[in-house]
Amino acid sequence: MIERLDYVAINGSAIANMARAKKDMTSIGDKFRAVVELRVSQINGCAYCVDLHTTEARTAGETQQRLDCLTVWREVAFFSAAEKAALAWAEALTLVSANGAPQALFDDLSRHYTEKEIVDLTLIVAQMNAWNRLAISFGHVPDNRAHAGL
């Protein structure tokens, strides 16, 4: 895909403000945040963000096996009950037009996370969906890192 518009160059101020909001969502650790962002990006089909957040998750110490199995997280035992509750919430919010935000998912999430963590997780999911829509809309795709040996 060819990049349609350089949205950062066109409205860098708005993009920078959006990026700065991340500093206020600190109750979810970097490693799991990257996993959530990756899952949202997988659902939305955002190549740029899948590449970015896979790399971030590995850098934060996430295992390759968990990354490999993220699309089937419900089927494996190496995601905790708390992580599964968060991933279910993230998926529901990403696909909110299909089923809303079911009370049962919120109740499960509430058993594992504080109110601050739930708000931060919800903000992370909402922001990731916005970033995905920007990257997909304007044709932003990752560079090939094969030449760097990665």
Secondary structure as the mmCIF struct_conf table of DSSP 4:
data_model
#
loop_
_struct_conf.conf_type_id
_struct_conf.id
_struct_conf.beg_label_comp_id
_struct_conf.beg_label_asym_id
_struct_conf.beg_label_seq_id
_struct_conf.end_label_comp_id
_struct_conf.end_label_asym_id
_struct_conf.end_label_seq_id
HELX_RH_AL_P HELX_RH_AL_P1 TYR A 7 ILE A 10
BEND BEND1 ASN A 11 ASN A 11
HELX_RH_AL_P HELX_RH_AL_P2 GLY A 12 ARG A 20
HELX_RH_3T_P HELX_RH_3T_P1 ALA A 21 ASP A 24
BEND BEND2 SER A 27 ILE A 28
HELX_RH_AL_P HELX_RH_AL_P3 ASP A 30 ASN A 44
TURN_TY1_P TURN_TY1_P1 GLY A 45 GLY A 45
HELX_RH_AL_P HELX_RH_AL_P4 ALA A 47 THR A 59
TURN_TY1_P TURN_TY1_P2 ALA A 60 GLY A 61
HELX_RH_AL_P HELX_RH_AL_P5 GLN A 64 ASP A 68
TURN_TY1_P TURN_TY1_P3 CYS A 69 CYS A 69
HELX_RH_3T_P HELX_RH_3T_P2 LEU A 70 GLU A 75
BEND BEND3 ALA A 77 PHE A 79
HELX_RH_AL_P HELX_RH_AL_P6 ALA A 81 THR A 94
TURN_TY1_P TURN_TY1_P4 LEU A 95 LEU A 95
HELX_RH_AL_P HELX_RH_AL_P7 VAL A 96 ASN A 99
HELX_RH_AL_P HELX_RH_AL_P8 GLN A 103 HIS A 112
BEND BEND4 TYR A 113 TYR A 113
HELX_RH_AL_P HELX_RH_AL_P9 GLU A 115 SER A 137
TURN_TY1_P TURN_TY1_P5 PHE A 138 GLY A 139
HELX_LH_PP_P HELX_LH_PP_P1 PRO A 142 ASN A 144
HELX_RH_3T_P HELX_RH_3T_P3 ALA A 146 ALA A 148
TURN_TY1_P TURN_TY1_P6 GLY A 149 GLY A 149
#
